[in-house]
Amino acid sequence: MKNPRTVALALAALSTRSAIADDKFYNWNLTYTKLPGTSRDAILINNEWPPQSIEVNQNDRIIVNVNNHDVNDTVSLHAHGFHQMYNNQADGPVGVTQCGLHKGHSQMYVWQADQVGSFWVHSHKVGQYPYGLRAPLIVRQADEPAYYGYDADHDFIFDVSETWNDSMPAIEQKITNGDCCLNNICGLEVPPDGAIARDDLSGMTQYDATNLSSGTPMRVRIINMSAFSNFIVFADDSDIDLAVIEVDGVPLKSDNVSTAKSIMIHPGQRYSVMLNSTKSFNLYGVVDPDLYSGNDCQKLQGSSLSQYQYAAMATGQFNVDGKLVTPYFEATSSCTETTAPCYTSDNNQFTLQNLPSHASDTDQRVTDQWYSDGKLQPEADVDRIMYGNDSDSTIIHLDLTVTSGTDRYATMNDKQFFAQQIPVLLRQTQTPPECSSDDLIPEPGVGGLTDKDYYGTNNTWHVKQGTNVFLVITAKANTHPFHLHGHDFQVLYQTPSQGLSSTDRQQPSQVNGPDDDKIKDNSYDFPAVPLRRDTIQLTARTYVVAAFKTLNPGTWFFHCHNDFHSLTGMAGALVVNAPDDPKWQNPSVGESVWEQCRFETKTGGNFTSWKRSCCKSSDSCTDAASSGEKVQVIS
């Protein structure tokens, strides 16, 4: 059932947007049912599989009405890579900017497509988008084909993901129960049983490029929508170059295009490439086994990572000349061909064998390190952010930590982030003018609050609008695709991979990061015009220095985009306060969250009365009006 007040607030937000080109409406009815042709449960959109992509033009207004028809778990929706400028309430993380959407209820998301590039939409109830609630989101700009020189009618999406024979609840249970361990480090990943492109369960999808003009390249948008797998993407034809023109929704310069033979793409990342061929070809996305450790789950029989298994591979067949190219192989139980990519295992170290030479040449492979070689130059020249003084700049240290045990493998700063009963954004909008910070954030233990209720212990930082934020992110073990909401960040420095074995990288080790004083006096030789992106991969025992200016007020989630790591708490939130910004000090922000959560005070009061009474304890705040119970903290 749709809340009329929530709909009214959402529609009211439409009138505040400028330069609207067109309204694009999507009505998504969510059901929890079997994937077609399988025994696996999944969340389907309009009872269809694969999910349909959202494709719009710049400045269109995207309106998605989400109806949770029969998903027992609560759901939400997040536009990955969209900054949601002054639209934080539509960002989607449950317990951060909204409450989960319960079965039988609807919510309207309104986003303006004021950014251009390749994005994707997915659930932001932790651990949920691998269930199937995800789809590419593409925003096109009219002059891009001429600017880069590609055929506008041949602009394709190649999204990749892993797949399992088990349903996701069974996969997650193995992780949270501590089944996947190595030397008392638990919560490690369950290896996938295959790979898919465009969510086609066959592992293959086809593209019609028969009308491509000779000599004119096509554009292919590569999106990694996986739960945790890294993919190596390459064409089977060694003569085909991949010319990179976009990284994570950031357009790159057309007069200095970097070319490669393959791309390493991590969860949440996106690349657009131009490629040219007069012959049909296949584009492959191979699951990279390098992060696998040989833990208890990865030794199970039936995994695609048993010895001499064919590689988990997603295939895009591009029909250029009317003659489809036969893929490398038809997957069977064992890999016996010397020309087919396959996995081998030696002392728990998994290796990808038999890649073609052009795809295995790491000097011609796009990686997150390419920024340091002067490649991947943004179209817009945005100068490196400089540290001013401690009143306008700050350094935030994010230590991606691991903990032995059964359900706390991945943490941040040795703490677990939990989504809140009262979304953090709603607490933020409560602050001025009636409530002081002391009133707003009670200490743990006051009024029955626990650490899980109190977001001050859950990796939450407060900064002012306009602050230069320098993130120093370190990874003690494993690999982590770090993603920031609401902004893209400048990549100032990234430690090269340490070349550790799969087993060694699972063992936590202290990381010696940069010198804060050198960051503050700007003495490091960082790039003058850095690459900007919103997702970057950290490998074990490395660190990243990233910077951005907090121009966008709201509560912005940041987290590991290995969804299994988010499941155990590797996340945090940045609260950007803007007390002097009239566009942000609008009661409709708090009201929309209040109404979306269907909250009321104990005495039946509304958002305004709650704001005046502040929040001394969890019991004095709100109940969910529909059930009389508090909104549950997600695990």
N, C-alpha and C positions, 0 to 999 in steps of 0.2 A: 504494500500500500504506500503510495506516494504522499509525503507530507506537503500539504498545499503551501504552508509557510516557507518551507525549504525551496520549493519550486519558484515561488515568488521572489525570494532572495536571489536565487540563481539567475532568473530572468532579468532581475534588476541590474545584476552585474553586466549584462549584455550592453546596456545603454552607456556604460562607462568606457567601452572600448572605442578606439578610433580607427579610421581607415579600414573598415570592414569591407572585404570584397564580396563574400557570400557566406551564407549559413549552411553548414553541412551537418545534417541530423543523422544520428545513429541510435537505433533502439536495440539494446542488447538484453536479451532474456537469458539468464544463466541457469543452466540445469546441471545436476551432478548425475552422470550416467556412464554407460560403457562407451569407450572409444569404438567406433564402427569396426567390426571384424575382429575385435579383441575381447578379452575378459577383464581389461583394465578399466578402472574408474577414472573419470576425468571431468573437468568443468568445461562444458560446451557453451558456445555463444550461439544463440538461436538454433540450438540443436544441430549445429553443422560442424563438420571437421573436414579440412583444416579451417581455422579462423580466417575471416576475410580481413584484409589490410585496410587501414584508413589512409587515403591518399587525397590530399587537398592542395590548394594553391596558397602562396604567401598571403597573409592577412585574412584568409578565410576564418570564420569562427566555427570551431568544432563543438558540437553539442552531443554528448553521449548520455543517453538515459539508460542507466543500469538497473535492471530488475532482478533481484535475487529470488528466483522462482522457487528453487528447492535445494539450494546448497545449505546444508546444516551449519557449516562454519560461516562466520561472517566474512564478507569480501570487501574489497576496495579497488580503486583503479588509479594508476599513476602513469603519466606521460613521461617516459624516461628521456631525459635530455632537455625537456621543456623547462625554461627558467621560471615560468609562472610569475612574471613581474607583477607585483601588487595583486596576486591571485593565489596566495599561499594556501587558502582554504580548499583549493581544488587540486592540491599536489598529491594527496592520496595515502600517505603512510598511516596505518591504523595506530591510534594512540599518540600520534605526533601532530597531525593536522586534522584528523577526523576520527570518528568512531567507526567500527566495523559495521557493514551493512547487513542486517539480519535477514533471514529467510522471510519472504513475503513482503519485503519493503524495497523501495526504489530510491535512487539518488541520481540527480542530474549533474554531470560534470560539464563545465563550460571553459574552453581554452581558446585563446586567440593564437593563430598560427603566425606569430610575428617573427619566428625564427625559420631559417631555411635549412633543409638537409634531411638526414636519415635518423629517425628516432624509432621508439617502439612503445607500445602501451602494455602494461602488465599489472596484475594484482599486486598490491603492496600490503597484503596480510602476509606476514613473514612465513616463508616456506610454501607459498601457495601457487606462484605462477608456473612452476613446473607441472602443475596439475592440468594446464592447458589454457588458463586465462591470460592470454598474451597475443599480440598481433603487431606487425610492422606499422609504423606511422611515418608517412612521407609527406614533406612539405616542399613543393616545387616552386621555383622562381622562373618567370617567363624568359628572362634573358640569359639564364645559365647555359642552355645548349649552345648559343652563339658565343658566349664568353669562353667556354672550354672547347667548343668545336665538336660536340657529340650529337648524334641523331636523337632528337626529342621523342620520336616515336619508338625508340628502342632504349628505354630507361627501365631496367629490370631490378627486381629485389631478389637477393639470394640470402635468405636467413637460414641459419644453421642452429641445431640443437642436438642434444643427446637424447636417447630414449632407453627405457628399461622394460623388461618383460613383466616385472612386478608393478603394482600400482604404487603411487607416491606415498600413501600412508605406510606401506610396508617398508619402503626405502627409508623414510624418515625414522621409523621405529628402530631400524638397525643402528642408526646413528645415535639417537637419543638414549637407547638402551645400553650403549657401550659395546655393541657387537663388533664394531670396526676399530680395532686397536692395534697399536704397534709399540711394544716396550712401555706399556701402561699409559700411552697417549691415546685417548679414545675420542670418538667423534669424527674419525676420518671418513673419506668419501667412499660410497659404494660405486664401483665402476659401472659404466653404462653397458648395455647390451647392443647398442647400435647408434647410428647417427641419422638425422633426417634433415632435408632441405624443404623450405616452405611448409613444414609440418606434414609433409607427405610421408605416411608411415611405411611406404615402400622403400624409402631412402633415396628416391630419385624423383626429379621433377623436370619438366621440359619447358623450353622457351622458344618461341617462334621469332626468328630473326631473318627469315627468308627475304624480307623486303628491305633489309639493310643496304644502303647505298655503298657501292664499292669505294673503299678508301676512307669511309666515315666511321669513326668508332662508335660503339655503344657504351652506355653507362650501366654499371652493375653496382648496386648498393648491398654491401655485405654487412649483415647484422648478426651478432652472436647473442642468441636468446637462450642460451643454455643455463642450467642450474649451476654448473661449476666447470665444465670442460673447456679447454683451450683448443682451437682449431687452426690447422695449417691449411690455407686456401691457395690453390694453384690451378692453372690450366694444364691439360694433358699435352698440349702443343708447346714445345720449348721456344717457338718463335713468337709466342704471344707475350707481350709485356703488360703489366698492370700499372697504369699511370694513376697515381693517387691524387684525387682532387678534393677530398673531404675527410675530416677526422672528427668523429663524435659531434656532428652537426656544425662544425667549424669549416667554412669554405677555405680552400687553399689557393695560392697564387696560380694563375694560368700560364704565366711566362716563366715559371721555374718549377715545373711539375717533376716530382720524383717518381722514377719507375722501378719496378721490381719484378721478380719472377714468382714470388709467393708472399703471403701475408700471414703473420701470427696474430690472431685476433682472440681476445680474452672476453669472458662473460660481460655483457653490457656494452661492449665497444661496437663502433660502427666505422666502416671505411667505404667511401665511394671510389671506384676505379673506372677508368676508360680502357677499353681494349678493342682491338681490331683484328678481324680475321675474315678471309674470303671463303674459308672452309668451316664446316661444322666442327664443334669441339665440345669437350666436357670440362666443366669447372668442378673441382673437388674440394670438399672440406673434410679433412682427416682429423679425428680426435688425437691430439698429442698425448702420448702416454707418459710424458716426462714427469708429471706431477704425481704419478701413482707410486705408492710406497711398498706394495706387497703386504698391506695390512690384512687382518683376518678376513675381511670381506672380499678383498681383492684376490684372495687365494681360492675363493669358492669355485667349485666346478660350475660350468655353464656360463661364467663370465666371458665377455669378449676378450678378456686379457689373460686367458689361459695361454700356455705356451703355444706358439705357432698358430695363433688365430689370425684370420683376416682382420685388417685394421677397420675400426668403426669409421665409416666414410659416408658422407652425404654427397650426392651427385646432382649437378645441374647439366642437363643435356641441351646445348644451344644449337638449334637447327638453322644453319646459315645457307647451306647449299642443297637442302632437301635430303641429305643423307646423314641420319643420326649416327654418331660414333658409339660403338659398343663400349660400355664401361669396363674398367680394369678387370672386374671379376663378378661373378655371382657368388655371394657369400655362402660358404659351407662351414663345416665344423672345424676344418683345419686348413692351414695355409701351406700349400706345397709348391706354388708357382714362384719362381725366382723373379718374375716381373710384376707381381702383385704386392702392394703394400701390406705388411703384416706385422704383428707384434711378437716379440720374443722376450723371454724372461731369463735372467741370469742373476742368481743370488738376490732376488727381490727387486732387481733393477730392470724395468721394462724399457724396451727399445723398439722404435719404429724402423722397420727394415724395408728396403726395396723401393724407397721413393725415387722417382726419376731424378737425374743429376741436377736438372735446373731447379727442381723443387727443394732439393736437399742442400743447395748452396746457400748457407746462412748469410753470406755477404750480399746476396741479392734478395733477402727476405726482409719485409717491413716488420720492425719490432718497435716496442715503446722507446727504444734507445735512439731511434733515428733522429729525434729532435736535436741531439747533440752534434750531429754531423752537418747541420745547416739545411737539412731536408725538412719536408713537410712545413713549409712556411705559410702562415695564415694570410689570407687575402687582405684582411684589415691589419695595418701596422699598429699594434697596441704595444707601447713601450713597456719594458720590464717594470713591475711594481717595485718601488724602493721603500725601504723602512725609513719612516720619518722620525718620530719620537714615540715614547711609550703612551702618549695620549691619543695618537692617531694610528698606531700600529701595534700589533701583538703577535706573539708566537704561540701556537697551540701544538703541543706534542701529543701525537696519537701513536701509541705502542700497540701493535697488533700482536696479542699475546695468546698463548695456549696454556691449558691447564690439564693436568692428568685427572682422570675420573671418567664418569659415564655420560654426563650431559652438559659439560662446561668446556668443551674443547676450545672453541674459538671465542675470545673475549677481546675487549679493548681496554688498555690500561689496567689489565687484570680485573675488570669489572664487566658485568653483563648488563646490556641495555634491555629494559623491558618497556613495552608500550604501556601507556598510562590509562587508568580508568577515566581520567579527565585529560583530553588531548593537551599536549604541551602548548599548542597554539592558543587554545582557549585560556589557559593560565596567563599566557603572555598578554592577551588583549585585556586582561583584568587589571593590569598594573596601574597605569595612570587613568583618571586622576584620583580615584577613590582609594585604591589599595597601594600600600607600600610594599616593597620587595619582602620585607620581613613578614608582613601579613600573607603575602602571596605564597611563599614557600616555607611551610612549616618544617621544623627539624624532624629527622627520623625518630620514631618512637612517640611523638606527640599525637595524642588522639588516636592511637592505635596504628599509626602509619608504620610500614616496614620499608626496608630498603627498596623493595620492588615498587612501592607506591610513590616514593619520593624521587623525583627526577633529578634532583641535585646530585645524587650519588650515581646516576646512570649516564655519565659521560655527556653532560649538557653544559655548554658554554654560552655566556652572554656577551655580546659586543654591541657597540653603537653602529648605526648606519654610517657608511663611509669609512669604516676602519679597514686598514690594510692588514689582512690576515695572512700569516705565513704558517703553513702546515708543515710540520716535520713528522713524517709518517715512517715508522720503523716496523719491520716484520721479523720477529724472532724465529719463526719457523713456518714451513709450508709456503704456499703462494696465495696471494690475495688481490683480486681486482677491486680496488678502492673506488667508490663512486660518491660524488657530491651532488646533492639536489640544489636547485635554485641558482646555480652559477656554473660557469666553467672556470677552470683554474689554469694559471700559467705553470708549465713544467719547467722549473728552474734547474733542478738537478735530480738525477736518478743514478743510484749505484748500479754498476753492471752486475749481472747475475754472477753468483759465486761458483757456479759449476759443481754444486754438491750432488752427491748421489741421492736417489729417492729416499733411501733410509735415513741418511744424515740430515736431510732438510727437515725431517719431522721432529728432530731433537732441538728443543729450544736453546737459543744461545743469545747472549747479550750483543746488542748492536751499538757500535760507537757512531753516533750521529754527528751532524755538523756542530760547529761552535756557534752558540746563540749570539755571542758578541760580534762575530764576523757577519752574521746575518743583519744585526742591528746597525753596524757601520758600513754595510753594503760593500764589503771588501771581497766577497766571493765573485769570481768571474763567471757570472750567470749570463745566458744569452740576452742580447739587447732587445730583441723582439721574440719572446718565447712562443713555442707552440701552446695553444690552449685546447683543453679537452675536459671531459667530465668523468672519465673512468681511466685508471692507470693500474697496471699490474705490478705488484711488488713480489719479488722472490725471496726465499729464506735468507735472513741475515743481511738484508739490504735496507736502504732508506730512500725516501723521496722528499725533496723540498718543493712545495707548490705554493702559489700565492694568488690571491684574488682580493678585490675590493668589495665590501659588503654594501652594494648599492640597493640590494633587493631585501626589503624588510620582511620579517616573518620567522617561522621556525623551520629550519632546513635540516633534513635528515642526511647523514652520511654513514656509509656502511660498506662492509665487504659484500661484493656482488656474487660471491660464492654463496648461494642461497642457504646451503647447509651451515655455513659459518654465521650468517645472519640469524639462523634458527637458534643458535646457542648464545647469541648476544654480542657479536662483534659489530657494534653500531654505536652511534651517538647523535647528538643534535646540536645545531648552532642556532641560538636565538638572536636574531638581528633586531634590536630595538630602535624605533624611529619616533621618539616622542614629539619631535618638531615637524614631522612630515604630515601635512594635512591629508594627503592621499591615503596614508596608512591609518591615521587616527580616525577611522570611520567605523561606527558601531556595527555596520553590516557585516564586518569580518567576524567578530565574535558572535553576533547573532546567528550567522549562517552555520557556524560550527555547533552552537547550542541547539539550534533547531534540527540540524542533521543528526545529532546524537539523541534527539527527543528527550532532552533533559528538562527537569524542573527541580526546584528546591524542595526541601522537606515540607515546606509550608505551601507548596504549589506555586512558588514565585517564578518569574521569568529571568531572562539573562540580565536585565537591568538591576533587579533586586539582588540577584546573586553577586553581581559586580560590586554593589554597595556593601554587601555583608562580608565580602572577602571570603577567605577560605582558611580557617584556622586549623582544620583537621579534615581528614578524608570523610568523616561522618557528617560534617557540617556543610558539605558541598552539594552533591546531587545524587539523585537516583535516576535510573532509566524509567521514563514515564510508562513505557509500554508493559514492563514486566515487574516493576517494583523492586528490581534487583540492580545492583551496581553493574556498570559495564565491565565485563571481565577483562583482566589483564591477559594479553596473549602470551603464550610461551614460545 
